[in-house]
């Protein structure tokens, strides 16, 4: 079965159950070069190109010589990385920065240790025939999306009062036959697949056109792991960054791991998505690094729609302490 890149968001919004199969969780052990420590990293959806840097580490195992082996696990419907990592069912996970802030507000002791996407992949797509060139133009249209902070912010910021929300299925079928429909998407696989279907689309980037840009697919763990096993965190961060660097140069190693882990992977979609990531500078000039200014801006945006206190301390939600020098 071929899933839309955005279907993962629909699934995680609809399912709140914890992952019942325990992941390898050995971050409490000390790494040893004689016997590399296996550390689990839980993805938020089935293996795909958008997660490429993490899967590259499965092929190359950059941390092995330093005593750490990464066991990257694909997600799927019912997988929620934040509660599962917080509950000790995985050592590390991936999430967006706004998800981390909201989790911290709700008392979950997680902390971001490295960013993957400096520019978030989230977009909205419409038919070119509708002439939608900015977010204000969405007003009066049907919008297919799942409940999420990014669209709550867009509705408020652009004063969208006449949109008609409809159920998001993750499929292109409704979008293809309904030219009035505006649909959430990723700039990678969803846009590639729409063009493969012969649909002429306009794309609005949530990050670039709306100014709402949470770090995407950042790597996080718990306060406990950061405090008790800092060297493990350092080695996992270093390995992950090497994975992303290699993915940008040549996605072939990541593709090998992804094709093995997800038998439903569409090879053309992977290749198309990887090219978009490579050519779009979505990872930024210094992979992994985060700034307090960016986190504070995101806090202020979430506060403007009542989802965070305006004085929420963002400094406990992330750290750059484990990035390579």
Secondary structure, DSSP 4 states (H G I P E B T S, - for coil): -PPPTTHHHHHHHH--PPP-SPPP--TTSPP-SSSPEEEEEE-SSSS-GGGHHHHHHHHH-TTGGGTEEEEEE---TT--HHHHHHTTS-SEEEE-HHHHHHHHHTT--EEEEEBSBSS--EEEEEEGGG---SGGGGTTSEEE----HHHHHHHHHTT--S-EEE---S-SHHHHH-TTEEEEEETTHHHHHHHHTT--EEEEEHHHHH-----BSEEEEEHHHHHH-HHHHHHHHHHHHHHHHHHHH-THHHHHHHHHH-TT--HHHHHHHHHHHHHHT-S-SSTB---HHHHHHHHHHHHHTTSS-TT--GGGSB--TTS--
